[in-house]
């Protein structure tokens, strides 16, 4: 977030008694310093101190000559003793300081924009304390460590957080990274600051893997339930770390980005802090999926002029319609965030154009009455889309969000999304729970219809439920997994027969409820009664339902695979999968062995010769499986196809021909050498040998320019492989069968090439890629396309080329197709 520059202000009058003059500062440097330290109007007629907790939306007074001064700022008359005492009293007010560090000036300016009467002396003290204890410590970027807590505090100041929170932000790493203790913080700054600092302090001193990270998340949730400002500071801390993520190793960057996307950004959303959430999501998206991020960024850039033109037409017309109805309103376009666009492409399965062309307009008015009046004007002037109106003013969301949502038909028949809210509601929508501290006074004076975070801050049911949840869950990893799923779903609340409340994801079933009660109750569940009526196990539960579960005592009782098709909670899904992994593993292993045997018999391959322990173990490791048994189980469960395992085994013998030759070798003592088919030239010569059968291996598809070697098949032929072929370790384990080969391409040589193309899925994507390949005059032999869950189309093409030197030009042509993120040559599994 941008930091505000310090306003250049002169001292203003504070009481009727103080009618004397003051001096204006003579230099720009002095004026800048005084912006942070000079007083704002704050004392009453009697000169009493204001309430330090009161936070007003005052702005700095404009620059002007103080009463009683000339243009040079000199006193026009000698002030009386009474006026001098008044000025001295004003200079010693508790929200002022004699001096402020230059580094603190932007922070002070931003803080005073929301809290003009804030006591900046405590901020100065906290900054000096943090700077002293972090002395000699540096960030990965090489910057002094103090720059991090200062940046975190600045983010919070821009959010409008109170002074106590800013002090905690400045100190949030001192207890963890320095000898400074919590007791010292309590003595120096009070119990409230110490509570916040303790809640934010991370548990990175002892690293125990995922369990430790889960326990850190759990402690954060517990602390947050006590004081939500803990999480606000934590989110600002992560936001600055994400902004400076480039200085960390790749693996660490991805880990932080994944944690942010799965846990912290959804937490920001639950607390209504949308500005923080959007930036966290976009930064994480750019780190985890840089190619997709850049492609969407490019698409946004290409389409922005056209969209801005449409947006300008809509906002001008809406502004005119509202002005004609005498409604004071601010009409703006709503920004589009890259990760939000990407998510809509995945979840809704829409093309980019369909999403980005949907114009969003935000209308800010003064009162709740104006919100509904503006809605009437909009619906009278524009045709509303049926079923797209939502009233979040009458029924606010759980994070206090309030707004009217409607969709109308705009120019050229394009839909336009409109949000109508008051300025106070907009503050809550942007800053969420942080708006409690920024707009406290404004909320008191606004209409009673507007939900004030301050009136509900102690009743955030979600935070209280998290506190109960973590107490009941002994395994922090399980807690983290459940929290991750909970953050991405809405909730339904049901009851046990004893009246206990259990929160489940929206769409949950009696099976989800059974596993929420206890794992064994879930495993042995055979029926359910909802509100005293027997219902199928796949029935969807509603708020307020009373659930009773029937269980079986039979040893054979257990879940079925069908349950995975309708359960919604991550806990139920995990427990069901664990059950099958444990109880059905032997069946999967046997099924995997049978599948491999059948696949090899269909191709007439020798089981005894190919199914060796060494070969199977190499494949298992290649597939990131622990052992051969795990490989059999993966085949039996359908995670790995039997045919793909057979292909990898065969590749170790120079291809299927080599494996089949092994069979013939066992029945025929000798066989004549094979020669190349007429008209086919592999473009390879074997050193010291002529007139020998040569084949380019399909497992790695070598082409001129690749580092290659020859492998002698059982029949005396030569199979040519790349040095980095997946089968190289197995083949080079037989050095007596290796031969030296060199490239000797001729005019008749043709080479098999395989490329992979990754793109954002859209209509006619395959046709456009195929057209680009055809224009490069290549003969496509095969093409396969798969689409991932996140709507990434992965296409693989095999074709013949006479001159592979042109491959680079061909790949550039494919990369130019709209939506394509990358295209590259593949050398295995083609």
N, C-alpha and C positions, 0 to 999 in steps of 0.2 A: 504494500500500500504506500501511496505517496505521503510524504511527511509535509505538513504545512510549515511554511516559513513563519518565523516569529513576527507578529504584527508590531509596527513601529508606533508606539503610543506615547502620549504625554500624560502627566498626572492630571486627573480630573477632580472636580470638587466632590467632597464627600459629606458635607453638612453645611447648614446655614451659618454656623459659627466660623467655618473656614472660608472666608471671603477674600483671603489674601492671594497673592500670586505665587506661582512656582516657576522654575526655570526649565526650559526645554534643553535637551542634551545637544551638545554642539557637534558631535561627530557621528558618522554612520555606525561605527563600532560601538559607541556608547549607546546609541539608540537601540541597536540589536540586543545588547545585553539587558537594557532596561525593559525590553519587551517581555522578558521572562520574570523580572523582579519587581517592576513598579506596580502599585496597587490599582485595583479596579474598585468601583463604587461598591461598598459592602457594609458599612456601619449604619445603624439607624440614627434617629435624631438624638438619642441619648449617648451615642457613641459606643453602644454595646457590641460585643463580638457576635457575628452571625453564626448560625448553626453550621458546623463544619461538614455535617452530612448532607446538607441541602445542596442539591445540584440543579443548576438552572441553565437554560439554553441562552445565556447571555453571550454577546459577541463583544470583541474589543472595541472601545470607543474610537471614533475616527480621529485622525491626527488633526490637532488644532492648537492655536496659541492659547495658553492657559489665561484665565482672567487676571488682569492686573499686570500683564507683561507687555513689553514692546516687541517689535519684530525680531529683535536679537535675543529675546528670551530673558532680558535683564529686568530686575524688579523696578517698577515705576515709583514705588514708595517703600519706605521701611515698614515691614510687617510688624504688627503688635505682638506682644508676648503670648497672647492667647492664640493668635493664628499660628505662631511658631510651634507652640505646644500641640496644636491640633495636627500640624503636619508631621511632627515627630511621632505622635501617637499613631498616625496613619502608617508611617514607615515601619513601625514595629508591630503591625498587625500580624496575627499568627499565620496567615496565608502568604506572607511575604518572606523574602530572604535577602540577606545583605549581598550575597554574591551567588552566581550560578556558573557551573562549569560550562565551557563553550560547547562541549559535546552534548550537554543536556538541553540546550536551547530549543532544538526542534521538538524534542519530547515534551518540554514544558509548554510550548506554543500549542501543540496538538491537544494536550490535556486541558489547557485553559479554554480551548474552544468549546469544550463540553462542560467544564467545571471551572468557571472563572474565579471562584473563591478557594480553590484547592490550596492546601498547605504544601508549598513546594520544598520547604526545608526538609521534610521527611524523605522526599525523593532524592534530594541532594545527598542526604546522609546515606540512603540505601545505595546510591550509585558509588559513593566514595568507599563504602564497605565492600561492595562487590569488586570494585577495581583493585582495592588493596589485596583482597584474598585471591583474586585471579591473576595477580601480577606474575609475569613469567610464563603464563599458559597461553597457548596459541591454538587456533582452529586449523583444520586440515588445509584451508586456503592460505594459511600463513598470517592471517589477521590476528591481532590480540584477542584473547577469548572474551574480553569484556564487550566486544562488539556484538556478540550473540545475545546476552541478556538485554542489552540496550535496544537491539532490534526487536526483540520480543515485546518489550515494554512499549515501544513505538507502535507496533501493530495493535496492541491493546488500547493505547491512547486514541488511535484512529477509530477504534470500535466504540470509544466513549466510556471505557471502564473507569471505575473509581480509583482513588489514590492508593488505597490498600492493595488492590490487585496489581497496580503498577509496581509498588514496592516489592510484592511477592515475586513478580516477574524478574525484577533486577537481581533478586537473591536466589532464584529458583535452582541454580546449579552450585551454589556455594557449599551447601551441606554435603552434597554428593562428591564434589571434586576438590574440596579444600578442607583444611582442619576446622573450619568454622562449624560450630555445633548448633543444634536446634535450640538448646537452652540459651545460647548466646543471642540467637535471633529473637527468642521470646523476651529476653531482658532488654535488648536494644529497640525492638519494634512492636512488642506486644503479642498477646496470645493469638489474635486474629491473623496477623501476618504469618506467625509461626505455623498455624494450622494450614494455611494455604501452601506455604513452602514445603511442609512435610508431605502434603498431599500430592504435590507436583514432582517431588524428588523421585528420580528413576532408580530402579533396582539393577543397575548394570555392573555393580562391583563383583557379583558372583554370577557367572554365566553358566547356566545349566541347560541350555538348549531351549526348545519350544516351551517346555514347562515353565521356565523362568519368565519368558515373555508373557505367557498366559497369566502367570501370577502377577506380573506388573500391571497388566490390563485390569485384573481383578481388584488390585489395590486402588487403582485409579477410579474404578467404578464406585468402590466403597467410599472413597474420599469425596467423590462428586456428589453422592447421595447426601453427604453431610453439608457440602457447600458447592454449588454448581460452578463457582468461579475457579475451582481447581481444574475442571475440564476446559474452561475457557482459556486459562493460561497454558494448559497442555496443548491445546489446538494451535495457539499462537506460536508456541515453541516448535511444534512440528511444521507449521507453515514456513517459518524462517529456515529450518533445516532442509525442507524440500526446495526452497529457493536456491540454496547453496549446495545442492546434492551433487553437482558435477565434480566436486573435489574428492568424492569417495570412490572406492573400487566398484567395478560393475556389479559384482554379486551383492555388495552392501547396498548399492543404490536400488537394485531390484527388490531386495528384502524390505527396505524402508518404504518403497513405493507401494508394495503389495499390502503391507500393514496399514498404510494410510488409506488405500482404496477400500480395503475390506472392513476396517474398524473405525478409523478416526474421521474420515469423510462422512460416513453414515451417522456417526455420533454427532457431528456438526449439524447434519440435517435434522436429526431428532431434536436438537436444541434450537432449531430455526435459524442457525447462523449460515445463511445461504451464501453470502459473499465469501466466507472462509471455505465452505464446502466446495464451491465451484472452482476456486483456485487450487485447492488440494487435489481435486479430481483431475483437472487438466495437467497439473505437474506430474502426477502419478501416471497418467495415461501416456504422456510424452516419454517417461522413463521406461515403462514396461513394454509399450508397443510403439517404438519410434517411427517405424515405417507407416503404420496406420495413422498415427498422429500427423505426420507430414503430408500424407495423401489427403486427409480430410482438411488440413490447413490449406492445401493447394486448391481443393474444390471450393472451400469457403471464399478464398481470395478471388477465384474466377467468377463466382456467382454474386459477389457482394454488390457491384454497381447496379445490376438489374434489381436486386432485392431492395437496395436503398431507395431506388426511384419509386418502387411500389409503396414502401414504407412512408416516404415523404407525402405521397398522395393521400394515404390513409390518415396520417396524423394531422395534416392540414384540414382535411374535411371534418374529422372528429372535433378538432379545436373550434372550427367555425360553427358546427352544430351546437356545441356546448355553450359557446359565447352567445349565440342567438337565444339560448334559453336562460341566459344570465347565470350560468354556473361557472364559478371561478375554478379552473382546472389546469393542471400541467399534464400535457400529453407527450409521451416519449415512446420510442421503440424499445422493446425488450432485447437485451443482448443474447446471442446464441453462443453457447459454450461447446467446445469441441467434443468433450467427453459425453455431454448430453446428446449431441447429434449422433455420436457413435452408438450410444446405448439404445436410442430409438431405432436405429438401423438394425440392431440385433433383436431387441425385444419385439418390436412391431413388424419387423421384416419389410421395412419400406426402403425405397431408393433414396439416395441423398437428395435429389431434386425435390422429391415430395416432402421431405422434412424441412429442408432449408428454405424452401419457397413459402412455407407457412409463416406468415408475418405475425409477430406478437406486439401488441400495443398495451402500454400501462397508463392508466388515467389516475392521477392523484388529485383529490378534492379536499375541502376543508372539514366537512362534517359527514356523519353517517347518513343523514337525510340527503345530502348531495350525492352520495354513492348510489342510492336507489333512484334519485331523480336523473342522474347521468345514465343509469341503465335504461330508464324509460326513453330517454332521448335517443340512445344508441339503437334500441330495438324499433323505434319509430322510423328511423332513417335508414337502417340496414336490416336486411332479412336475417333473422336468427336461425341457426342450425338447431333443429329439434334435438333434445336430449343432451345438449352441451352446456346447459346453465347450471352453475353450482353456487350456493350461498354459504360461504365460509364465514360471513359476518354473524349470521344467526347461529351457526353451528361451527365454532372455531375448531381448528385441528388441535391435537394434543400438545403441540409446541407453540400454541398461542397464535398461530397464523390466521389472519382474517383478510378476506377479499371477496369480491364478486367476480366469478369467472363466466364468460360467455363467448361463444364463437358465432360470427356472422359471415355472410357472403360479401366479400369485398369487390374491388375493381377486377374486371375480367373474369369474374366467377371464382376468384381464389378465396379460400377461407382465411379469416383474420381472427386470431385469438385476442381477447381483450380482458384485462384485469383492472378492476375498479376498486380503489381503496382510499382511505384518508392518509394524510402524511404520517400520522402517528402509527397507523397500521403498517405503513411502508417501512417505518423504522424497525418495527418488530419483525417484519418479513425479511429484511436485510440482515439485521443483527441478532434476531432471535432473543435468546435469554440475556444477551449482553445489553439489550435495549432496556432492561430493568434498571440498570445503572445509568444509562445515557439519557433516558427520557422519563425519569422518575417524576419530575415536577410536571412535565407535559401530560403524563398519563393522569395525574390527579385532576387536572383542569379540563380534560377532554370529556366527551359525552360518556354517560354511564354505559352505553351500549358497547363501547370499545373495551375489549378484555385487556386489562393491565397485567403484565407479567408479575408485577409486584404483589398483586392480589392472589396469585396462584403459585408463587415461587416455591412455597412450602408444600404444595399439594401435587407436585409432578409425580403422578402415579407410576410412570415408567421408571423413574430413578428409584423410587421406593421398592418397586418390584425387583429391580436388579439387586438391590441390597439383600432382600430376602432370598433371592435366587442363589447368590454367591455363597450364602451361609449354608444352603442345603447341598451344594455341589462340592464334593471333596476333591475331585480331580480338576486342577486348573485348566488342563488342556481341553477337557470336556466342556468346561464353562466357556472357554474362548470360542470353541466351535459352535456352541449353542448361541452365544452372543452374536457371532458373525452372521448366523442365519436370521436371528431375531431382528437385527438391524435392517435386513433387506426385505422384511415382510410386515404386513399389518397384523393385528392381533385379534383374538377372540377369547373371551373369559368365560370359563365353565366351572361347575362346582362338583365336588365329590359328594357322596351321600351324607357325609358329616358336615357339609357346608364349607369346606375349604376351597378357596379360589385357586384355579390353575390357569395360567395364561398360555395359550398355544397360538401358533401361526394361523392366520386366516385360511380357511379351507381345510382345517384339521379334521380328523376322523376319530372314532372311538379307539382305534389302534394307537394313534398319537397320544391320546389321553392315557391309555394303559401304560405305555412306555414312560410317560411323564411321572406316573405314580411310582413305578419300579420296573426294572429290567425284566425280572421274572414274571411279573404280572403281564408285561407285554408278550414275552415268549409263550406263555401258557394261555393267552387270551383266545376264547372260542366263541364269544358272543357278547352283546352289550344291550343295555336297556337305557334309553334316553327319555327323561321325563316320564318314567314308569311304562314306556312302550318299548317292545323289542324292535331293534332296527338292524339292518345289515352293517357289517363292520366298515364298509366303505362310505357310510352316511356322513354327510358334512355337518359339523357341529355349528351351533349358533350361540350368540351371547346369552348367558343365563341358563343354558342347559344343565341339567343334573344328570351325571353319568354314573352308571353302575356296570362293572365289568365282571363277566363270568369266566372262570379259568378251569383248566383241566389238570388233574393230578397224574395223568398218563405219562409214562416216560418218553413216549413217542411224540408228545405234544410239542409243537414248535411253530414258528412263523412259516409262511409260504412265500414263494417268489412273487406272487400276485400282490402282496402287500406293498412291495416297493413301487407299484404302479399308482398307489393312491395316498400313501402317507405324505405328510407335508413337513413335519418337524425334522430337523437335522439329527436330533437325538434318536428318534425312532428309526430313521433310515440307517444311521451308523450301527445301531444295535442289531438290526436285522442282517445287515451285511456281515457283521462280526460273527453272528450265529452261523451263517452259511459258510463262511471261511473256515470255521472250526469244525462243524458237523459234516459238511459235504465235501471236504477236501479230498478224501480218499476216492470218492466217486468221480470227482473231476480228474484226478490223476489217471485212473483206469480209462476213463473216456478219452483222455488225451492220447494215451498210448494206442488205443484202438484207432483213433482218427489218423494218426501218423502212419500206422501200418496200412490202413486202407488207401491212403493217398499214395503211398509208395507202390503198392500192388497195382493200382490203376495205371501207373506209368511203367510198370515192369522193372522196377529198380530193386537192387539187392538190399534187403533189410539188414542182414548180418554185417555187410561190408560198410554201409552208410551210417547205421545207427550206432556209432561208437561213442563212448563216454566223452572223449576229448572233443569230438565235433559238436555234440549236443551241449556240452558245458560252454564252449565258445559262443554258440548261438544264444544260450541263456544269458551270458554276460553282456552280449551285444544288445539284448533286449532289456537290460537292467533288471534281470531276475537273479535271485541268489544262487540257485542250483538247478540241476536237471529236473528234480521233482517239481519245482516251481514252474518250469517250462511245460511239463506235462499238464499240470493243473491249469495253466493259462490257456493251453490248447483246449482242454476239456471244458472250460468255462466260456469259451468263445472269445477270449480276449486277444488271442493270437491264432491266426488261421493255420491249419495243418499244412496247407499248400505252401505258405510262405516259409515254413520251417524246412520243408522238403527242398524248395528252391535253393535255400542257403546251404543245405547239405550237399546238393548236387554241384553247386558252384565250386566247392572245394576240390572237385575232380575235373576241373576244366570245363564245366558245363555238362549238360545232360548227355552229350555225345560221349564224353569221357567216362561217365558213370556207366552208360550202356556198354561201352567197350570193355569195361571190367567184367561184365557178365559174360560177354563173348570170349574173353580171355580164359575164363574157367572151363570153357567147352572146346575151344579151338586152339591147338598148340601154337600155330603160327598163322599169320594173315598178312597179305601184301600191304605195303604202304599205300595210304590214300594220297591222291594228288588233287590239286585244286581243280574245281569245276571250270570248264571252258568259259572264258569271258569274265571270270571273277578274279580280281587281283586285290588281296588284302592290303597291299602297300607296305609289306614288312619282309625283310630278308633275315635269314638265320645265318649267323657267322659260321663259315666253313661248310655249309650244307646247302644243297640245291635240290629242286624237285621234291619238296616235302610239303605235306598238307599243313596249311597254316590257317588258324581261325582266330578272329578277334573276339575275346570273351564278352559275352553279353552282360556279365555281372558288373562290369565297370566301363564298358564301351570306350576303349581307348581310341584316340585320334592322333594324327601327326602333331608333334610338339609335346605330347605326354611322355613322362619317364616310364618305360615299359620293360618287361622281361618276359621270357618264354618259359612255358611249363610243358614238359613232354608227357603226352597222354600215354596210357597203357598200350595203345595201338601204334605208337611211334609218331603221331601227329604232334603239332605244336599249338598250344593255346596261349595267346598273348594277353597279358594282364597289365594294368597300371600298377605302379609301385605302391600306391595308396589304396589298392583294391581291398575290400573287406575280407577277401579270402587269402590275402598275402601271408598272414602269419601261419596259416595251415599249409599253404603250398610251399613256403620257404622252409618248413620243417622237414622237407624232403629235398635237400640240396642236390642230390644225384640226378634229379629230374629237371633241374633248372638249366636253361640255355640262354645265350646272349643273342639279342635280336636288335635290329636297327630299322628305322623308317626308310622305305624306298617307294613312295607313292608314284603311281603312273597315271596316265590320262584315263585309264579304265578303273581306277580305284574309287570306291564309294565307302563312306564311313557312317556308321550309325551314331546318332547324337540324340541325347535326351535332355530336355529342359523342363524346368518347373516354373510356373507362373503363379504368383500370389496376388489376389486382387479383392477389392470390396465387391461382394456379389451384387449383380444387377441384371436387369433384363438385357438379353442379346450380348452378354459379355463374351461367351464362347465364340459366337459368330465373329465378333470384332477381332478377337485374338487370332482366330483361324485365317481371317482375311489378311491380317498383317503378315502371317507366316507365308501365305500363298504369294503375296506380293514380293517376297524374298526368293521365290522360285525354289522352294524346298518341297520334297515329296513326303507328306505326312503319312507315317505307317500306322500309328495308333495314337489315341488321345483318351485320357481319363480325367474326370472332374469330380471332386468331392467338395462339399460345403461344410465347414465346421459350425459348431453351435453359435459362435459369434459372427456368423455370416461372412466368413472369409472363404472365398472360392480358391481352392488349390488345384490347378490344372497341370497335367504332365503330358508332354508331347514327345513322341519318338519319330525321327525322320532321318533320311539319308542326305548327306552332303558330299559333294566332290572335293570341296576345298574348305576345311574347317576354319581357315583364317577369317572367313566372312562371318563367323559365329558372333563376334562382338557387335557387328553392325546389325545383325538380326535381333539380338537381345535388346539393343537400343530401340529398335522399331517396336518391339513388343512392349517395352516400358512406356512408350508413348501413348498406348491405348488408355482411354479414360478409366480410372479406377484401379489400374495396375499399380501395386506397391513395389513389386520387385520381380525380376525374371533372371534366372541363372541356370547354368548347366548342372545336371546331376550325373554322378558317375557310378551309382549303385542302385539296384532295385528298379532299373528302368523297364 
